[in-house]
Amino acid sequence: MRTIAHAAAVAAAAIWLAGCTEVAQEPGKSYAGKEDGKPYASDLFKGDKAKWEGALAERSLKQNEYVRMQDNKK
């Protein structure tokens, strides 16, 4: 019985001490992938930022439940 208690105490101390270690916080390698382009530079909008903003505004109206419910009443 005493060896089980001793083993449990050693295991608890090991777990408690493991929580005291510090993880290295140095930055890793920088991202070497491609640079992000403009969202409106696709084939759909062909670089027209105003057309892209209009499409976003129209899409947000379809996500508003109050506006959608008014369309169903007509």
PDB file with one MODEL, atoms N, CA, C and O in Angstrom:
MODEL        1
ATOM      1  N   MET A   1       0.829  -1.188   0.000  1.00  0.00           N
ATOM      2  CA  MET A   1       0.000   0.000   0.000  1.00  0.00           C
ATOM      3  C   MET A   1       0.877   1.257   0.000  1.00  0.00           C
ATOM      4  O   MET A   1       0.561   2.274  -0.616  1.00  0.00           O
ATOM      5  N   ARG A   2       2.011   1.128   0.735  1.00  0.00           N
ATOM      6  CA  ARG A   2       2.892   2.281   0.846  1.00  0.00           C
ATOM      7  C   ARG A   2       3.582   2.572  -0.491  1.00  0.00           C
ATOM      8  O   ARG A   2       3.844   3.733  -0.807  1.00  0.00           O
ATOM      9  N   THR A   3       3.875   1.545  -1.267  1.00  0.00           N
ATOM     10  CA  THR A   3       4.533   1.760  -2.557  1.00  0.00           C
ATOM     11  C   THR A   3       3.578   2.403  -3.567  1.00  0.00           C
ATOM     12  O   THR A   3       4.005   3.186  -4.415  1.00  0.00           O
ATOM     13  N   ILE A   4       2.306   2.076  -3.478  1.00  0.00           N
ATOM     14  CA  ILE A   4       1.314   2.700  -4.368  1.00  0.00           C
ATOM     15  C   ILE A   4       1.187   4.176  -4.037  1.00  0.00           C
ATOM     16  O   ILE A   4       1.122   5.010  -4.940  1.00  0.00           O
ATOM     17  N   ALA A   5       1.151   4.509  -2.758  1.00  0.00           N
ATOM     18  CA  ALA A   5       1.056   5.907  -2.346  1.00  0.00           C
ATOM     19  C   ALA A   5       2.316   6.663  -2.753  1.00  0.00           C
ATOM     20  O   ALA A   5       2.244   7.809  -3.197  1.00  0.00           O
ATOM     21  N   HIS A   6       3.467   6.018  -2.601  1.00  0.00           N
ATOM     22  CA  HIS A   6       4.731   6.653  -2.983  1.00  0.00           C
ATOM     23  C   HIS A   6       4.776   6.882  -4.502  1.00  0.00           C
ATOM     24  O   HIS A   6       5.204   7.946  -4.950  1.00  0.00           O
ATOM     25  N   ALA A   7       4.343   5.903  -5.288  1.00  0.00           N
ATOM     26  CA  ALA A   7       4.322   6.043  -6.742  1.00  0.00           C
ATOM     27  C   ALA A   7       3.337   7.123  -7.176  1.00  0.00           C
ATOM     28  O   ALA A   7       3.620   7.875  -8.109  1.00  0.00           O
ATOM     29  N   ALA A   8       2.192   7.211  -6.517  1.00  0.00           N
ATOM     30  CA  ALA A   8       1.205   8.247  -6.842  1.00  0.00           C
ATOM     31  C   ALA A   8       1.753   9.625  -6.513  1.00  0.00           C
ATOM     32  O   ALA A   8       1.518  10.579  -7.255  1.00  0.00           O
ATOM     33  N   ALA A   9       2.486   9.739  -5.402  1.00  0.00           N
ATOM     34  CA  ALA A   9       3.071  11.031  -5.021  1.00  0.00           C
ATOM     35  C   ALA A   9       4.144  11.444  -6.014  1.00  0.00           C
ATOM     36  O   ALA A   9       4.228  12.616  -6.382  1.00  0.00           O
ATOM     37  N   VAL A  10       4.958  10.504  -6.448  1.00  0.00           N
ATOM     38  CA  VAL A  10       5.994  10.809  -7.441  1.00  0.00           C
ATOM     39  C   VAL A  10       5.355  11.212  -8.768  1.00  0.00           C
ATOM     40  O   VAL A  10       5.816  12.155  -9.412  1.00  0.00           O
ATOM     41  N   ALA A  11       4.308  10.518  -9.182  1.00  0.00           N
ATOM     42  CA  ALA A  11       3.624  10.855 -10.429  1.00  0.00           C
ATOM     43  C   ALA A  11       2.969  12.233 -10.343  1.00  0.00           C
ATOM     44  O   ALA A  11       3.010  13.001 -11.304  1.00  0.00           O
ATOM     45  N   ALA A  12       2.370  12.544  -9.204  1.00  0.00           N
ATOM     46  CA  ALA A  12       1.746  13.856  -9.028  1.00  0.00           C
ATOM     47  C   ALA A  12       2.794  14.956  -9.041  1.00  0.00           C
ATOM     48  O   ALA A  12       2.559  16.024  -9.607  1.00  0.00           O
ATOM     49  N   ALA A  13       3.940  14.716  -8.430  1.00  0.00           N
ATOM     50  CA  ALA A  13       5.011  15.713  -8.432  1.00  0.00           C
ATOM     51  C   ALA A  13       5.557  15.913  -9.840  1.00  0.00           C
ATOM     52  O   ALA A  13       5.862  17.039 -10.231  1.00  0.00           O
ATOM     53  N   ALA A  14       5.681  14.842 -10.595  1.00  0.00           N
ATOM     54  CA  ALA A  14       6.175  14.952 -11.968  1.00  0.00           C
ATOM     55  C   ALA A  14       5.211  15.748 -12.839  1.00  0.00           C
ATOM     56  O   ALA A  14       5.628  16.580 -13.644  1.00  0.00           O
ATOM     57  N   ILE A  15       3.931  15.486 -12.670  1.00  0.00           N
ATOM     58  CA  ILE A  15       2.919  16.231 -13.441  1.00  0.00           C
ATOM     59  C   ILE A  15       2.910  17.695 -13.022  1.00  0.00           C
ATOM     60  O   ILE A  15       2.787  18.579 -13.871  1.00  0.00           O
ATOM     61  N   TRP A  16       3.035  17.959 -11.748  1.00  0.00           N
ATOM     62  CA  TRP A  16       3.032  19.334 -11.243  1.00  0.00           C
ATOM     63  C   TRP A  16       4.248  20.094 -11.753  1.00  0.00           C
ATOM     64  O   TRP A  16       4.130  21.255 -12.146  1.00  0.00           O
ATOM     65  N   LEU A  17       5.421  19.451 -11.754  1.00  0.00           N
ATOM     66  CA  LEU A  17       6.627  20.104 -12.246  1.00  0.00           C
ATOM     67  C   LEU A  17       6.611  20.277 -13.760  1.00  0.00           C
ATOM     68  O   LEU A  17       7.216  21.217 -14.276  1.00  0.00           O
ATOM     69  N   ALA A  18       5.937  19.397 -14.474  1.00  0.00           N
ATOM     70  CA  ALA A  18       5.850  19.525 -15.927  1.00  0.00           C
ATOM     71  C   ALA A  18       5.078  20.780 -16.320  1.00  0.00           C
ATOM     72  O   ALA A  18       5.312  21.344 -17.388  1.00  0.00           O
ATOM     73  N   GLY A  19       4.170  21.212 -15.470  1.00  0.00           N
ATOM     74  CA  GLY A  19       3.413  22.431 -15.744  1.00  0.00           C
ATOM     75  C   GLY A  19       4.238  23.690 -15.571  1.00  0.00           C
ATOM     76  O   GLY A  19       3.804  24.767 -15.980  1.00  0.00           O
ATOM     77  N   CYS A  20       5.404  23.585 -14.982  1.00  0.00           N
ATOM     78  CA  CYS A  20       6.251  24.753 -14.741  1.00  0.00           C
ATOM     79  C   CYS A  20       7.217  25.029 -15.880  1.00  0.00           C
ATOM     80  O   CYS A  20       7.914  26.043 -15.851  1.00  0.00           O
ATOM     81  N   THR A  21       7.281  24.170 -16.872  1.00  0.00           N
ATOM     82  CA  THR A  21       8.219  24.396 -17.964  1.00  0.00           C
ATOM     83  C   THR A  21       7.697  25.491 -18.876  1.00  0.00           C
ATOM     84  O   THR A  21       6.488  25.686 -19.004  1.00  0.00           O
ATOM     85  N   GLU A  22       8.624  26.205 -19.509  1.00  0.00           N
ATOM     86  CA  GLU A  22       8.247  27.292 -20.402  1.00  0.00           C
ATOM     87  C   GLU A  22       8.501  26.873 -21.840  1.00  0.00           C
ATOM     88  O   GLU A  22       9.561  26.336 -22.163  1.00  0.00           O
ATOM     89  N   VAL A  23       7.541  27.117 -22.684  1.00  0.00           N
ATOM     90  CA  VAL A  23       7.658  26.785 -24.100  1.00  0.00           C
ATOM     91  C   VAL A  23       8.394  27.925 -24.790  1.00  0.00           C
ATOM     92  O   VAL A  23       8.133  29.094 -24.508  1.00  0.00           O
ATOM     93  N   ALA A  24       9.302  27.596 -25.681  1.00  0.00           N
ATOM     94  CA  ALA A  24      10.040  28.616 -26.415  1.00  0.00           C
ATOM     95  C   ALA A  24       9.073  29.468 -27.239  1.00  0.00           C
ATOM     96  O   ALA A  24       8.183  28.940 -27.905  1.00  0.00           O
ATOM     97  N   GLN A  25       9.254  30.771 -27.188  1.00  0.00           N
ATOM     98  CA  GLN A  25       8.337  31.684 -27.874  1.00  0.00           C
ATOM     99  C   GLN A  25       9.030  32.440 -28.994  1.00  0.00           C
ATOM    100  O   GLN A  25       8.609  33.537 -29.360  1.00  0.00           O
ATOM    101  N   GLU A  26      10.083  31.864 -29.536  1.00  0.00           N
ATOM    102  CA  GLU A  26      10.785  32.505 -30.635  1.00  0.00           C
ATOM    103  C   GLU A  26       9.984  32.320 -31.915  1.00  0.00           C
ATOM    104  O   GLU A  26       9.376  31.269 -32.118  1.00  0.00           O
ATOM    105  N   PRO A  27       9.974  33.314 -32.767  1.00  0.00           N
ATOM    106  CA  PRO A  27       9.199  33.168 -34.003  1.00  0.00           C
ATOM    107  C   PRO A  27       9.805  32.096 -34.899  1.00  0.00           C
ATOM    108  O   PRO A  27      11.022  31.927 -34.965  1.00  0.00           O
ATOM    109  N   GLY A  28       8.943  31.395 -35.568  1.00  0.00           N
ATOM    110  CA  GLY A  28       9.396  30.370 -36.496  1.00  0.00           C
ATOM    111  C   GLY A  28       9.810  30.979 -37.809  1.00  0.00           C
ATOM    112  O   GLY A  28      10.072  32.179 -37.899  1.00  0.00           O
ATOM    113  N   LYS A  29       9.865  30.151 -38.822  1.00  0.00           N
ATOM    114  CA  LYS A  29      10.223  30.645 -40.141  1.00  0.00           C
ATOM    115  C   LYS A  29       9.113  31.546 -40.668  1.00  0.00           C
ATOM    116  O   LYS A  29       7.937  31.343 -40.369  1.00  0.00           O
ATOM    117  N   SER A  30       9.499  32.530 -41.444  1.00  0.00           N
ATOM    118  CA  SER A  30       8.490  33.401 -42.040  1.00  0.00           C
ATOM    119  C   SER A  30       7.785  32.670 -43.170  1.00  0.00           C
ATOM    120  O   SER A  30       8.319  31.710 -43.726  1.00  0.00           O
ATOM    121  N   TYR A  31       6.602  33.118 -43.504  1.00  0.00           N
ATOM    122  CA  TYR A  31       5.792  32.507 -44.545  1.00  0.00           C
ATOM    123  C   TYR A  31       6.419  32.801 -45.903  1.00  0.00           C
ATOM    124  O   TYR A  31       6.643  33.962 -46.244  1.00  0.00           O
ATOM    125  N   ALA A  32       6.694  31.792 -46.653  1.00  0.00           N
ATOM    126  CA  ALA A  32       7.355  31.960 -47.940  1.00  0.00           C
ATOM    127  C   ALA A  32       6.407  31.703 -49.106  1.00  0.00           C
ATOM    128  O   ALA A  32       6.862  31.473 -50.226  1.00  0.00           O
ATOM    129  N   GLY A  33       5.107  31.737 -48.865  1.00  0.00           N
ATOM    130  CA  GLY A  33       4.138  31.485 -49.924  1.00  0.00           C
ATOM    131  C   GLY A  33       3.897  32.711 -50.773  1.00  0.00           C
ATOM    132  O   GLY A  33       4.607  33.711 -50.669  1.00  0.00           O
ATOM    133  N   LYS A  34       2.887  32.620 -51.613  1.00  0.00           N
ATOM    134  CA  LYS A  34       2.597  33.739 -52.507  1.00  0.00           C
ATOM    135  C   LYS A  34       1.911  34.869 -51.736  1.00  0.00           C
ATOM    136  O   LYS A  34       1.261  34.642 -50.716  1.00  0.00           O
ATOM    137  N   GLU A  35       2.069  36.059 -52.237  1.00  0.00           N
ATOM    138  CA  GLU A  35       1.456  37.233 -51.620  1.00  0.00           C
ATOM    139  C   GLU A  35      -0.027  37.268 -51.974  1.00  0.00           C
ATOM    140  O   GLU A  35      -0.411  36.950 -53.100  1.00  0.00           O
ATOM    141  N   ASP A  36      -0.848  37.651 -51.016  1.00  0.00           N
ATOM    142  CA  ASP A  36      -2.282  37.734 -51.265  1.00  0.00           C
ATOM    143  C   ASP A  36      -2.588  38.893 -52.198  1.00  0.00           C
ATOM    144  O   ASP A  36      -2.032  39.983 -52.063  1.00  0.00           O
ATOM    145  N   GLY A  37      -3.470  38.642 -53.136  1.00  0.00           N
ATOM    146  CA  GLY A  37      -3.885  39.673 -54.072  1.00  0.00           C
ATOM    147  C   GLY A  37      -5.136  40.384 -53.572  1.00  0.00           C
ATOM    148  O   GLY A  37      -5.674  40.041 -52.520  1.00  0.00           O
ATOM    149  N   LYS A  38      -5.581  41.345 -54.307  1.00  0.00           N
ATOM    150  CA  LYS A  38      -6.806  42.068 -53.957  1.00  0.00           C
ATOM    151  C   LYS A  38      -8.002  41.161 -54.216  1.00  0.00           C
ATOM    152  O   LYS A  38      -8.006  40.415 -55.196  1.00  0.00           O
ATOM    153  N   PRO A  39      -9.018  41.211 -53.357  1.00  0.00           N
ATOM    154  CA  PRO A  39     -10.168  40.322 -53.559  1.00  0.00           C
ATOM    155  C   PRO A  39     -10.972  40.669 -54.805  1.00  0.00           C
ATOM    156  O   PRO A  39     -11.682  39.812 -55.331  1.00  0.00           O
ATOM    157  N   TYR A  40     -10.880  41.882 -55.280  1.00  0.00           N
ATOM    158  CA  TYR A  40     -11.644  42.290 -56.455  1.00  0.00           C
ATOM    159  C   TYR A  40     -10.818  42.155 -57.739  1.00  0.00           C
ATOM    160  O   TYR A  40     -11.245  42.615 -58.798  1.00  0.00           O
ATOM    161  N   ALA A  41      -9.654  41.536 -57.654  1.00  0.00           N
ATOM    162  CA  ALA A  41      -8.806  41.387 -58.837  1.00  0.00           C
ATOM    163  C   ALA A  41      -9.058  40.067 -59.560  1.00  0.00           C
ATOM    164  O   ALA A  41      -8.264  39.671 -60.413  1.00  0.00           O
ATOM    165  N   SER A  42     -10.140  39.389 -59.237  1.00  0.00           N
ATOM    166  CA  SER A  42     -10.434  38.103 -59.868  1.00  0.00           C
ATOM    167  C   SER A  42     -11.051  38.315 -61.252  1.00  0.00           C
ATOM    168  O   SER A  42     -11.294  39.447 -61.671  1.00  0.00           O
ATOM    169  N   ASP A  43     -11.297  37.222 -61.941  1.00  0.00           N
ATOM    170  CA  ASP A  43     -11.909  37.303 -63.272  1.00  0.00           C
ATOM    171  C   ASP A  43     -13.348  37.801 -63.205  1.00  0.00           C
ATOM    172  O   ASP A  43     -13.856  38.370 -64.171  1.00  0.00           O
ATOM    173  N   LEU A  44     -14.003  37.588 -62.072  1.00  0.00           N
ATOM    174  CA  LEU A  44     -15.401  37.995 -61.935  1.00  0.00           C
ATOM    175  C   LEU A  44     -15.551  39.514 -61.921  1.00  0.00           C
ATOM    176  O   LEU A  44     -16.468  40.053 -62.540  1.00  0.00           O
ATOM    177  N   PHE A  45     -14.653  40.207 -61.215  1.00  0.00           N
ATOM    178  CA  PHE A  45     -14.773  41.662 -61.074  1.00  0.00           C
ATOM    179  C   PHE A  45     -13.759  42.422 -61.926  1.00  0.00           C
ATOM    180  O   PHE A  45     -13.921  43.624 -62.135  1.00  0.00           O
ATOM    181  N   LYS A  46     -12.737  41.764 -62.412  1.00  0.00           N
ATOM    182  CA  LYS A  46     -11.731  42.340 -63.317  1.00  0.00           C
ATOM    183  C   LYS A  46     -11.134  43.641 -62.778  1.00  0.00           C
ATOM    184  O   LYS A  46     -10.913  44.588 -63.533  1.00  0.00           O
ATOM    185  N   GLY A  47     -10.876  43.682 -61.469  1.00  0.00           N
ATOM    186  CA  GLY A  47     -10.225  44.835 -60.865  1.00  0.00           C
ATOM    187  C   GLY A  47     -11.159  45.986 -60.534  1.00  0.00           C
ATOM    188  O   GLY A  47     -10.685  47.030 -60.086  1.00  0.00           O
ATOM    189  N   ASP A  48     -12.454  45.845 -60.731  1.00  0.00           N
ATOM    190  CA  ASP A  48     -13.420  46.906 -60.454  1.00  0.00           C
ATOM    191  C   ASP A  48     -13.833  46.830 -58.982  1.00  0.00           C
ATOM    192  O   ASP A  48     -14.642  45.988 -58.591  1.00  0.00           O
ATOM    193  N   LYS A  49     -13.260  47.729 -58.176  1.00  0.00           N
ATOM    194  CA  LYS A  49     -13.514  47.707 -56.735  1.00  0.00           C
ATOM    195  C   LYS A  49     -14.956  48.085 -56.415  1.00  0.00           C
ATOM    196  O   LYS A  49     -15.545  47.530 -55.488  1.00  0.00           O
ATOM    197  N   ALA A  50     -15.529  49.013 -57.162  1.00  0.00           N
ATOM    198  CA  ALA A  50     -16.912  49.434 -56.907  1.00  0.00           C
ATOM    199  C   ALA A  50     -17.889  48.284 -57.169  1.00  0.00           C
ATOM    200  O   ALA A  50     -18.854  48.108 -56.427  1.00  0.00           O
ATOM    201  N   LYS A  51     -17.640  47.513 -58.212  1.00  0.00           N
ATOM    202  CA  LYS A  51     -18.502  46.360 -58.518  1.00  0.00           C
ATOM    203  C   LYS A  51     -18.390  45.310 -57.417  1.00  0.00           C
ATOM    204  O   LYS A  51     -19.384  44.686 -57.046  1.00  0.00           O
ATOM    205  N   TRP A  52     -17.179  45.117 -56.897  1.00  0.00           N
ATOM    206  CA  TRP A  52     -16.952  44.158 -55.808  1.00  0.00           C
ATOM    207  C   TRP A  52     -17.673  44.600 -54.536  1.00  0.00           C
ATOM    208  O   TRP A  52     -18.300  43.783 -53.862  1.00  0.00           O
ATOM    209  N   GLU A  53     -17.585  45.888 -54.207  1.00  0.00           N
ATOM    210  CA  GLU A  53     -18.274  46.410 -53.025  1.00  0.00           C
ATOM    211  C   GLU A  53     -19.787  46.312 -53.181  1.00  0.00           C
ATOM    212  O   GLU A  53     -20.489  46.027 -52.211  1.00  0.00           O
ATOM    213  N   GLY A  54     -20.297  46.543 -54.383  1.00  0.00           N
ATOM    214  CA  GLY A  54     -21.728  46.389 -54.629  1.00  0.00           C
ATOM    215  C   GLY A  54     -22.189  44.949 -54.445  1.00  0.00           C
ATOM    216  O   GLY A  54     -23.265  44.700 -53.901  1.00  0.00           O
ATOM    217  N   ALA A  55     -21.377  44.010 -54.896  1.00  0.00           N
ATOM    218  CA  ALA A  55     -21.719  42.593 -54.724  1.00  0.00           C
ATOM    219  C   ALA A  55     -21.719  42.213 -53.241  1.00  0.00           C
ATOM    220  O   ALA A  55     -22.557  41.423 -52.807  1.00  0.00           O
ATOM    221  N   LEU A  56     -20.793  42.767 -52.465  1.00  0.00           N
ATOM    222  CA  LEU A  56     -20.778  42.503 -51.023  1.00  0.00           C
ATOM    223  C   LEU A  56     -22.015  43.080 -50.347  1.00  0.00           C
ATOM    224  O   LEU A  56     -22.609  42.440 -49.479  1.00  0.00           O
ATOM    225  N   ALA A  57     -22.399  44.282 -50.742  1.00  0.00           N
ATOM    226  CA  ALA A  57     -23.575  44.917 -50.146  1.00  0.00           C
ATOM    227  C   ALA A  57     -24.843  44.122 -50.480  1.00  0.00           C
ATOM    228  O   ALA A  57     -25.710  43.936 -49.627  1.00  0.00           O
ATOM    229  N   GLU A  58     -24.937  43.663 -51.711  1.00  0.00           N
ATOM    230  CA  GLU A  58     -26.111  42.868 -52.111  1.00  0.00           C
ATOM    231  C   GLU A  58     -26.150  41.537 -51.361  1.00  0.00           C
ATOM    232  O   GLU A  58     -27.219  41.080 -50.958  1.00  0.00           O
ATOM    233  N   ARG A  59     -24.997  40.923 -51.176  1.00  0.00           N
ATOM    234  CA  ARG A  59     -24.941  39.650 -50.458  1.00  0.00           C
ATOM    235  C   ARG A  59     -25.312  39.839 -48.983  1.00  0.00           C
ATOM    236  O   ARG A  59     -25.956  38.975 -48.389  1.00  0.00           O
ATOM    237  N   SER A  60     -24.906  40.961 -48.399  1.00  0.00           N
ATOM    238  CA  SER A  60     -25.239  41.192 -46.993  1.00  0.00           C
ATOM    239  C   SER A  60     -26.732  41.436 -46.806  1.00  0.00           C
ATOM    240  O   SER A  60     -27.278  41.117 -45.750  1.00  0.00           O
ATOM    241  N   LEU A  61     -27.397  41.993 -47.809  1.00  0.00           N
ATOM    242  CA  LEU A  61     -28.844  42.179 -47.707  1.00  0.00           C
ATOM    243  C   LEU A  61     -29.571  40.841 -47.685  1.00  0.00           C
ATOM    244  O   LEU A  61     -30.599  40.699 -47.023  1.00  0.00           O
ATOM    245  N   LYS A  62     -29.042  39.868 -48.403  1.00  0.00           N
ATOM    246  CA  LYS A  62     -29.665  38.548 -48.427  1.00  0.00           C
ATOM    247  C   LYS A  62     -29.437  37.783 -47.129  1.00  0.00           C
ATOM    248  O   LYS A  62     -30.105  36.781 -46.876  1.00  0.00           O
ATOM    249  N   GLN A  63     -28.502  38.244 -46.308  1.00  0.00           N
ATOM    250  CA  GLN A  63     -28.246  37.590 -45.034  1.00  0.00           C
ATOM    251  C   GLN A  63     -29.044  38.229 -43.896  1.00  0.00           C
ATOM    252  O   GLN A  63     -29.030  37.715 -42.778  1.00  0.00           O
ATOM    253  N   ASN A  64     -29.733  39.330 -44.158  1.00  0.00           N
ATOM    254  CA  ASN A  64     -30.531  40.012 -43.156  1.00  0.00           C
ATOM    255  C   ASN A  64     -31.925  39.391 -43.161  1.00  0.00           C
ATOM    256  O   ASN A  64     -32.646  39.501 -44.153  1.00  0.00           O
ATOM    257  N   GLU A  65     -32.310  38.745 -42.072  1.00  0.00           N
ATOM    258  CA  GLU A  65     -33.581  38.036 -42.035  1.00  0.00           C
ATOM    259  C   GLU A  65     -34.781  38.975 -42.091  1.00  0.00           C
ATOM    260  O   GLU A  65     -35.835  38.599 -42.606  1.00  0.00           O
ATOM    261  N   TYR A  66     -34.637  40.185 -41.573  1.00  0.00           N
ATOM    262  CA  TYR A  66     -35.751  41.128 -41.618  1.00  0.00           C
ATOM    263  C   TYR A  66     -36.064  41.524 -43.061  1.00  0.00           C
ATOM    264  O   TYR A  66     -37.232  41.614 -43.440  1.00  0.00           O
ATOM    265  N   VAL A  67     -35.045  41.756 -43.851  1.00  0.00           N
ATOM    266  CA  VAL A  67     -35.250  42.115 -45.254  1.00  0.00           C
ATOM    267  C   VAL A  67     -35.809  40.915 -46.016  1.00  0.00           C
ATOM    268  O   VAL A  67     -36.702  41.075 -46.848  1.00  0.00           O
ATOM    269  N   ARG A  68     -35.299  39.726 -45.745  1.00  0.00           N
ATOM    270  CA  ARG A  68     -35.787  38.534 -46.444  1.00  0.00           C
ATOM    271  C   ARG A  68     -37.247  38.264 -46.128  1.00  0.00           C
ATOM    272  O   ARG A  68     -37.999  37.859 -47.013  1.00  0.00           O
ATOM    273  N   MET A  69     -37.663  38.477 -44.895  1.00  0.00           N
ATOM    274  CA  MET A  69     -39.050  38.216 -44.518  1.00  0.00           C
ATOM    275  C   MET A  69     -39.998  39.233 -45.174  1.00  0.00           C
ATOM    276  O   MET A  69     -41.137  38.895 -45.499  1.00  0.00           O
ATOM    277  N   GLN A  70     -39.540  40.458 -45.367  1.00  0.00           N
ATOM    278  CA  GLN A  70     -40.379  41.453 -46.034  1.00  0.00           C
ATOM    279  C   GLN A  70     -40.566  41.086 -47.500  1.00  0.00           C
ATOM    280  O   GLN A  70     -41.624  41.345 -48.073  1.00  0.00           O
ATOM    281  N   ASP A  71     -39.546  40.483 -48.114  1.00  0.00           N
ATOM    282  CA  ASP A  71     -39.677  40.056 -49.508  1.00  0.00           C
ATOM    283  C   ASP A  71     -40.698  38.931 -49.653  1.00  0.00           C
ATOM    284  O   ASP A  71     -41.357  38.827 -50.688  1.00  0.00           O
ATOM    285  N   ASN A  72     -40.835  38.101 -48.642  1.00  0.00           N
ATOM    286  CA  ASN A  72     -41.786  36.981 -48.708  1.00  0.00           C
ATOM    287  C   ASN A  72     -43.231  37.459 -48.546  1.00  0.00           C
ATOM    288  O   ASN A  72     -44.149  36.785 -49.014  1.00  0.00           O
ATOM    289  N   LYS A  73     -43.453  38.597 -47.898  1.00  0.00           N
ATOM    290  CA  LYS A  73     -44.810  39.103 -47.676  1.00  0.00           C
ATOM    291  C   LYS A  73     -45.412  39.695 -48.947  1.00  0.00           C
ATOM    292  O   LYS A  73     -46.633  39.799 -49.062  1.00  0.00           O
ATOM    293  N   LYS A  74     -44.584  40.075 -49.881  1.00  0.00           N
ATOM    294  CA  LYS A  74     -45.095  40.731 -51.110  1.00  0.00           C
ATOM    295  C   LYS A  74     -45.764  39.758 -52.022  1.00  0.00           C
ATOM    296  O   LYS A  74     -46.243  40.142 -53.089  1.00  0.00           O
TER     297      LYS A  74
ENDMDL
END
